[in-house]
């Protein structure tokens, strides 16, 4: 999916650690994201992560800063296991 110059992807990762829900995310204009090896150090319960994506419009007005409201529905929640 191509996005407009004033749009970006917001990727949210969700995982459980010690039974508590944890979140982290990234904003990017790239249609691919390589998960950094350091993610393993987060030590989620059972190594399981979930993720979803939403397209947002960049309204920050600051060069290099991605911030703004969602303009698409959130994707389905996907799962991967880090082993």
C-alpha positions in Angstrom: 0.0 0.0 0.0 1.4 3.4 -1.0 0.9 6.3 1.4 0.8 10.0 0.7 3.8 12.3 1.5 1.9 13.5 4.6 1.1 10.1 5.9 3.0 7.5 8.0 2.6 4.0 9.4 2.2 3.6 13.2 3.1 0.0 14.2 2.2 -1.1 17.7 3.6 -4.2 19.4 1.8 -5.8 22.3 3.2 -8.4 24.6 2.7 -9.9 28.1 5.5 -9.8 30.6 5.0 -11.3 34.1 1.3 -11.4 33.2 1.1 -7.6 32.5 0.3 -6.1 29.1 3.2 -4.1 27.7 3.3 -1.8 24.5 5.8 -0.3 22.3 5.6 1.2 18.8 7.3 2.9 16.0 6.4 5.4 13.4 7.7 5.0 9.8 7.1 6.0 6.3 8.6 2.7 5.1 6.2 -0.2 4.1 8.6 -2.7 5.7 10.0 -2.9 9.2 12.8 -5.1 10.3 12.4 -6.0 14.0 15.6 -5.2 15.9 17.4 -8.2 17.5 17.2 -6.4 20.8 13.5 -7.1 21.0 14.4 -10.5 22.4 15.7 -8.8 25.5 12.1 -7.7 26.4 11.5 -11.3 27.5 7.8 -11.6 26.8 5.9 -14.5 28.4 6.3 -17.4 26.0 8.2 -15.3 23.5 4.9 -14.2 22.0 4.3 -10.7 20.5 1.3 -9.3 18.8 1.3 -6.3 16.3 -1.0 -4.1 14.4 -0.7 -1.2 12.0 -2.7 2.0 11.4 -2.0 4.8 8.8 -1.9 8.3 10.3 -1.7 11.7 8.8 1.3 13.7 9.8 0.1 17.0 11.2 3.1 17.8 13.4 4.5 20.6 11.2 8.0 19.7 12.4 10.6 18.3 10.0 11.4 14.7 10.9 8.6 14.4 13.5 5.8 12.0 12.7 2.6 12.7 14.7 -1.1 13.0 13.9 -4.5 11.4 13.9 -5.3 7.9 12.4 -6.8 8.0 8.9 -7.4 4.3 8.5 -8.9 1.6 10.6 -6.4 -0.5 12.7 -5.3 -3.7 11.0 -6.1 -7.0 12.5 -4.0 -8.1 15.4 -1.2 -10.4 14.2 1.1 -12.7 16.3 4.7 -13.9 16.0 6.8 -15.9 18.5 10.5 -15.0 19.0 12.5 -18.2 19.6 
